[in-house]
Amino acid sequence: MPTALVTGASAGIGKTFAHQLAARGHDLVVVARDKSRLEALRAELEAQHGIRVDVLPADLADRTQLGTVADRVGDRQRPVDLLVNNAGFGLRKSFIRNTVEEEEQMLDVLVRAVLVLSHAAALAMKERGAGNIVNVSSVAGFMSSGTYSAAKSWVTVFSESLAVELADTGVKVTALAPGFTRTEFHDRAGIKARQAAPDFMWLDADKLVSDGLADVDRGKILSIPGVQYKIAAGLLRVVPRSIVRKPKLVRRHRPNKD
């Protein structure tokens, strides 16, 4: 069986990836900070799909723990065929209202962890001549909306660049750039959907992931689920930057930690 490693697998989009990949017959390595939730996920997936699930608790903002995950991604004896870099969170306050430590922690998870794990995966997968890397970015990366959108912009451009570097090696890279998505994150934070965006802008997590995996199967480098976000991303790329920089163009997307 192929093996997939999913970060931020305890909830939200990451948990949806875990369920759909298990249904496809992948063994899994699930990564998040909450060991108890990962253990519950393992029991559920193994019972439903008859696959093997390894639990790897880790805080990706901690460099030692991130190194442990990178070692697992790059393990030649236990190859990871599909890496899903999904873990992430946003900060509620604006840049200058946060401490620099808070900002650094977010960048460690959204940027550094993606870089480190992608590097480990790319080396091992290129050696084998096969593999997929999926980096979960965001449509927010096409806007100017704080360090979260800046980090997601990096994820998208990095993924596109890595895809070009790995062309003709058998290793494929996809940046998955969703918009607002209905997950338990918003319920846990007490955020009502209508406060963040109108109903038509919200994506269903199951559909988002299935569409994203279909794009991975097709070898697409940039996957933007949802017609509304395909249109929005296209417009954001061509309108003057002065419009993109308007603070009320959209409300900031503030997901919580996994």
Stockholm file with secondary structure:
# STOCKHOLM 1.0

chainA/1-258         MPTALVTGASAGIGKTFAHQLAARGHDLVVVARDKSRLEALRAELEAQHGIRVDVLPADLADRTQLGTVADRVGDRQRPVDLLVNNAGFGLRKSFIRNTVEEEEQMLDVLVRAVLVLSHAAALAMKERGAGNIVNVSSVAGFMSSGTYSAAKSWVTVFSESLAVELADTGVKVTALAPGFTRTEFHDRAGIKARQAAPDFMWLDADKLVSDGLADVDRGKILSIPGVQYKIAAGLLRVVPRSIVRKPKLVRRHRPNKD
#=GR chainA/1-258 SS CCEEEEESTTSHHHHHHHHHHHHTTCEEEEEESCHHHHHHHHHHHHHHHCCCEEEEECCTTSHHHHHHHHHHHTCSSSCCSEEEECCCCCCSSCGGGSCHHHHHHHHIIIIIHHHHHHHHHHHHHHHHTCEEEEEECCGGGGSCCHHHHHHHHHHHHHHHHHHHHTTTTTEEEEEECCCSEECHHHHHHTCCHHHHSCGGGCEEHHHHHHHHHHHHHHTCSEECCSHHHHHHHHHHHHSCHHHHTCTTSSCCCCCCCC
#=GC SS_cons         CCEEEEESTTSHHHHHHHHHHHHTTCEEEEEESCHHHHHHHHHHHHHHHCCCEEEEECCTTSHHHHHHHHHHHTCSSSCCSEEEECCCCCCSSCGGGSCHHHHHHHHIIIIIHHHHHHHHHHHHHHHHTCEEEEEECCGGGGSCCHHHHHHHHHHHHHHHHHHHHTTTTTEEEEEECCCSEECHHHHHHTCCHHHHSCGGGCEEHHHHHHHHHHHHHHTCSEECCSHHHHHHHHHHHHSCHHHHTCTTSSCCCCCCCC
//
